[in-house]
Amino acid sequence: MIKQPPYLKKGDKIAIVCPAKKLPKPIDAAIELLKAWGLEVVIGQTVTSAYHQFAGTDEQRAADLQQYLDDPDIKAIIAARGGYGTIRIIDRLDFTTFAQHPKWLIGFSDITVLLSHTLAALHIQGIHAQMPYTFDSSTPEALDSLRKALFGESITYTYQSEFVNCEGSAEGILIGGNLSLLIAVEGSVSEMDYEDKILFIEDVGEHEYSIDRMMRILKRNGKLAKLKGLIVGVFNEFSPESIPFGQTPEEIILELVKTYNYPVCFNFPTGHIDDNRAMILGKNVSLQVDQHHVQFKFL
């Protein structure tokens, strides 16, 4: 049984922490937006901390997150940014209180580790969505999708895919996140259950061969065969190699899943993009995929 944290209401307290990389710029505008949504914003020590690349030492980042996991007055925790570092602290965290009193955890990219762990090990929903570091470049639609997810409003996404989809419809529990981090937690307590799920994936800065390798890991582990549907987000910011790989990320993925009898959509608005829509992990969704048109709805 997957637990849903209580939706937020105006006046609730939300904490901002940095479980991974340090912030290179202020996030004042993002804080003001969260306040405009009616939330009281508490700033963790790691938001202004630095230790080499990280927002403080592993001990400091774990302690900062732990404080708000345990604080009954904090109703949601949003990571200020991703980068790298969450996997270094995940096993230092004590989720006992959090498991008894779930709250929303929000982030994407490296924060996939935290979202995957809390869904896999604790069966608690989380939100893959924009973070304060990306608020200033975000589309209004992406930010509003996060607000709707937090406050429990209905969410439907419709869009046109440039790449030809595999048609079909499905309903199921949503899992997924950054592909590199999903591979990083393979074989651990943080690995999500893929059976009968609708999986979404995205990544940034990975060469085509790396995407091919990661997808083949999932295929060889039997993960792709067990799905009800696959949502392919944006794979971007990869530089061409001196000898071309010969396939785009979309073509790589299609080759590996085209024989399965479930819908597959491409160019979904999730990933390291301005229009990074909120995706609630562990929630039941419906997916309707035509050749180019896609409708996705949280049920």
C-alpha positions as CSV (number, residue, x, y, z in Angstrom):
1,M,0.0,0.0,0.0
2,I,1.5,3.3,-1.1
3,K,1.0,6.2,1.3
4,Q,0.2,9.7,0.1
5,P,1.5,12.5,2.3
6,P,-1.1,15.1,3.2
7,Y,-1.6,17.8,0.6
8,L,-0.5,21.3,1.6
9,K,-2.7,24.1,2.7
10,K,-2.0,27.8,3.0
11,G,0.0,28.6,6.1
12,D,1.9,25.3,6.0
13,K,5.7,25.3,6.5
14,I,8.0,24.0,3.8
15,A,11.8,23.5,4.2
16,I,14.4,24.1,1.5
17,V,17.6,22.0,1.8
18,C,20.6,21.1,-0.4
19,P,21.3,17.4,-0.2
20,A,23.8,17.4,-3.0
21,K,25.7,20.2,-4.8
22,K,26.1,23.7,-3.5
23,L,24.1,26.6,-4.8
24,P,26.0,28.9,-7.2
25,K,23.4,31.7,-7.0
26,P,20.7,33.1,-4.7
27,I,17.2,31.6,-4.8
28,D,15.4,34.6,-3.4
29,A,12.9,34.8,-6.2
30,A,12.0,31.1,-5.7
31,I,11.5,31.7,-2.0
32,E,9.2,34.6,-2.7
33,L,7.1,32.5,-5.1
34,L,6.6,29.7,-2.5
35,K,5.5,32.4,-0.1
36,A,3.1,33.8,-2.7
37,W,1.5,30.3,-2.8
38,G,0.7,30.9,0.9
39,L,3.5,28.8,2.3
40,E,5.9,29.6,5.2
41,V,9.4,28.9,4.0
42,V,12.2,27.6,6.3
43,I,15.7,27.7,5.0
44,G,18.1,24.9,5.8
45,Q,21.7,25.6,6.7
46,T,22.9,23.7,3.6
47,V,21.4,26.4,1.4
48,T,24.3,28.7,2.2
49,S,26.9,26.0,3.0
50,A,29.8,24.9,0.9
51,Y,32.4,22.1,1.0
52,H,34.3,21.6,-2.3
53,Q,31.5,20.9,-4.8
54,F,28.9,20.0,-2.1
55,A,26.5,22.1,0.0
56,G,28.4,21.1,3.2
57,T,30.1,17.9,4.3
58,D,28.1,14.6,4.0
59,E,27.5,14.9,7.8
60,Q,26.2,18.4,7.5
61,R,23.9,17.6,4.5
62,A,22.5,14.5,6.2
63,A,21.9,16.4,9.5
64,D,20.1,19.2,7.7
65,L,17.8,16.9,5.8
66,Q,17.3,14.8,8.9
67,Q,16.2,17.8,11.0
68,Y,13.3,18.5,8.6
69,L,12.4,14.8,8.1
70,D,11.8,14.7,11.8
71,D,10.2,18.1,12.4
72,P,6.4,17.7,12.7
73,D,5.8,21.4,11.7
74,I,7.5,20.9,8.3
75,K,4.9,19.6,5.8
76,A,7.2,19.3,2.7
77,I,10.9,19.4,1.9
78,I,12.1,20.7,-1.4
79,A,15.7,20.3,-2.6
80,A,17.2,23.6,-3.7
81,R,19.1,21.8,-6.5
82,G,20.5,18.5,-7.7
83,G,24.0,18.0,-9.0
84,Y,25.7,15.1,-7.3
85,G,25.7,13.9,-3.7
86,T,22.4,12.5,-2.5
87,I,23.6,8.9,-2.8
88,R,26.5,9.8,-0.4
89,I,24.0,10.6,2.4
90,I,21.0,8.3,1.8
91,D,22.2,5.6,4.1
92,R,22.9,8.1,6.9
93,L,19.3,9.1,7.1
94,D,16.8,7.7,9.7
95,F,13.3,7.6,8.1
96,T,11.5,6.2,11.2
97,T,9.6,9.4,12.0
98,F,9.1,10.2,8.3
99,A,7.6,6.8,7.7
100,Q,5.1,7.4,10.5
101,H,4.3,10.9,9.4
102,P,4.9,11.2,5.7
103,K,5.5,14.6,4.0
104,W,6.2,15.6,0.5
105,L,9.8,15.4,-0.8
106,I,10.4,17.4,-4.0
107,G,13.2,17.5,-6.6
108,F,14.6,16.0,-9.7
109,S,17.9,14.9,-11.3
110,D,20.2,13.7,-8.4
111,I,17.2,13.9,-6.0
112,T,15.9,10.8,-7.9
113,V,17.9,8.8,-5.3
114,L,15.8,10.2,-2.4
115,L,12.5,9.9,-4.3
116,S,13.3,6.3,-5.4
117,H,14.4,5.3,-1.9
118,T,11.3,6.6,-0.1
119,L,9.0,5.0,-2.6
120,A,10.9,1.7,-2.7
121,A,11.7,1.2,0.9
122,L,8.9,3.1,2.6
123,H,6.1,3.1,0.0
124,I,5.6,6.9,0.2
125,Q,4.8,9.1,-2.7
126,G,7.2,12.0,-3.8
127,I,7.2,14.7,-6.4
128,H,9.7,14.8,-9.3
129,A,9.5,18.5,-10.2
130,Q,11.3,21.9,-10.6
131,M,13.6,23.0,-7.7
132,P,14.3,26.6,-6.5
133,Y,17.6,26.6,-8.5
134,T,15.6,26.1,-11.7
135,F,12.5,28.3,-10.8
136,D,13.8,31.4,-12.6
137,S,14.1,29.7,-16.0
138,S,11.0,27.6,-15.6
139,T,7.8,27.9,-17.7
140,P,4.7,29.0,-15.8
141,E,3.1,25.7,-16.6
142,A,5.9,23.7,-14.9
143,L,5.7,25.8,-11.8
144,D,1.9,25.6,-11.7
145,S,2.1,21.8,-12.0
146,L,4.3,21.7,-8.9
147,R,1.8,23.9,-7.0
148,K,-1.1,21.8,-8.1
149,A,0.7,18.6,-7.1
150,L,1.5,20.0,-3.6
151,F,-2.0,21.3,-3.0
152,G,-3.9,18.3,-4.4
153,E,-5.4,19.9,-7.5
154,S,-6.2,17.8,-10.6
155,I,-3.5,17.5,-13.2
156,T,-3.6,16.5,-16.9
157,Y,-0.9,16.9,-19.5
158,T,-1.5,16.9,-23.2
159,Y,1.1,17.5,-25.9
160,Q,2.3,16.6,-29.4
161,S,5.3,14.4,-29.8
162,E,7.6,15.1,-32.7
163,F,9.0,11.6,-32.5
164,V,6.5,8.8,-33.6
165,N,5.1,7.1,-30.5
166,C,4.0,3.5,-29.9
167,E,0.3,3.8,-29.6
168,G,-1.9,2.4,-26.8
169,S,-3.4,3.2,-23.4
170,A,-2.5,2.1,-19.9
171,E,-3.3,2.7,-16.3
172,G,-0.8,2.1,-13.5
173,I,1.4,3.4,-10.7
174,L,4.0,6.0,-11.9
175,I,7.7,5.4,-11.2
176,G,10.9,6.8,-12.6
177,G,13.2,9.8,-12.7
178,N,16.7,10.4,-13.9
179,L,18.0,7.4,-15.8
180,S,21.5,7.6,-14.5
181,L,20.3,7.6,-10.9
182,L,17.8,4.8,-11.5
183,I,20.8,2.7,-12.6
184,A,22.8,3.9,-9.7
185,V,20.4,2.4,-7.1
186,E,19.9,-0.9,-9.0
187,G,20.3,-3.8,-6.7
188,S,19.9,-1.7,-3.5
189,V,17.0,-1.1,-1.1
190,S,16.4,2.1,-3.0
191,E,15.5,0.3,-6.2
192,M,11.8,0.7,-7.2
193,D,9.6,-2.2,-8.3
194,Y,9.1,-2.0,-12.0
195,E,6.4,-4.7,-12.4
196,D,3.1,-3.4,-13.8
197,K,4.3,0.2,-13.5
198,I,4.4,3.2,-15.9
199,L,8.0,4.3,-16.0
200,F,9.2,7.7,-17.0
201,I,12.9,8.5,-17.7
202,E,15.0,11.5,-18.6
203,D,18.7,12.5,-18.5
204,V,21.1,15.2,-19.3
205,G,24.7,15.4,-20.6
206,E,25.0,11.6,-21.3
207,H,26.5,10.4,-24.6
208,E,24.3,8.2,-26.8
209,Y,26.4,5.1,-26.0
210,S,25.8,5.7,-22.2
211,I,22.0,5.9,-22.8
212,D,22.2,2.7,-24.8
213,R,24.1,1.0,-22.0
214,M,21.8,2.1,-19.3
215,M,18.7,1.0,-21.2
216,R,20.3,-2.4,-21.9
217,I,20.9,-2.8,-18.2
218,L,17.2,-2.3,-17.6
219,K,16.3,-4.7,-20.4
220,R,18.7,-7.4,-19.3
221,N,17.4,-7.2,-15.8
222,G,13.9,-7.8,-17.1
223,K,12.7,-4.4,-16.0
224,L,11.4,-3.1,-19.4
225,A,9.4,-6.3,-20.2
226,K,7.4,-5.9,-17.0
227,L,6.1,-2.4,-17.6
228,K,2.6,-1.2,-18.4
229,G,3.9,1.8,-20.2
230,L,7.0,3.9,-20.9
231,I,7.2,7.7,-20.9
232,V,10.4,9.1,-22.5
233,G,11.2,12.6,-21.3
234,V,14.0,14.8,-22.7
235,F,17.5,13.6,-23.2
236,N,19.6,16.7,-23.8
237,E,22.9,18.6,-23.5
238,F,25.0,15.7,-24.9
239,S,27.9,16.6,-27.2
240,P,28.4,14.7,-30.4
241,E,31.3,12.2,-30.4
242,S,34.1,12.3,-33.0
243,I,32.7,9.0,-34.4
244,P,28.9,9.2,-34.5
245,F,27.0,6.6,-32.5
246,G,24.4,6.4,-35.3
247,Q,21.2,6.6,-33.2
248,T,19.5,9.4,-31.3
249,P,18.4,8.7,-27.7
250,E,14.8,8.2,-28.9
251,E,15.9,5.7,-31.6
252,I,18.0,3.8,-29.0
253,I,15.0,3.5,-26.7
254,L,12.5,2.6,-29.4
255,E,14.8,-0.2,-30.7
256,L,14.8,-1.8,-27.2
257,V,11.1,-1.5,-26.4
258,K,9.3,-1.7,-29.7
259,T,8.5,-5.4,-29.4
260,Y,6.6,-4.9,-26.1
261,N,2.9,-4.6,-26.1
262,Y,2.5,-1.3,-24.2
263,P,2.3,2.4,-25.0
264,V,5.5,4.4,-25.4
265,C,5.5,8.1,-25.7
266,F,8.5,10.4,-26.5
267,N,9.3,14.1,-26.0
268,F,7.3,14.2,-22.7
269,P,7.8,17.5,-20.8
270,T,10.0,16.1,-18.0
271,G,13.7,16.5,-17.5
272,H,16.4,19.1,-17.5
273,I,14.2,21.6,-19.4
274,D,12.3,24.8,-18.6
275,D,9.0,23.0,-19.0
276,N,9.8,20.2,-16.5
277,R,6.3,19.2,-15.3
278,A,5.6,17.7,-11.9
279,M,5.4,13.9,-11.8
280,I,4.1,12.3,-8.6
281,L,5.9,9.0,-8.0
282,G,3.7,6.3,-6.6
283,K,0.4,7.8,-7.8
284,N,-2.0,6.0,-10.2
285,V,-2.0,7.6,-13.6
286,S,-3.6,7.0,-17.0
287,L,-1.7,7.3,-20.3
288,Q,-3.3,7.6,-23.7
289,V,-0.8,7.5,-26.6
290,D,-1.5,8.1,-30.2
291,Q,1.0,8.4,-33.0
292,H,1.9,12.0,-32.0
293,H,-0.7,13.1,-29.5
294,V,-0.3,12.2,-25.8
295,Q,-2.7,12.6,-22.8
296,F,-1.4,11.9,-19.3
297,K,-3.6,12.2,-16.2
298,F,-3.2,11.7,-12.5
299,L,-6.1,9.6,-11.2
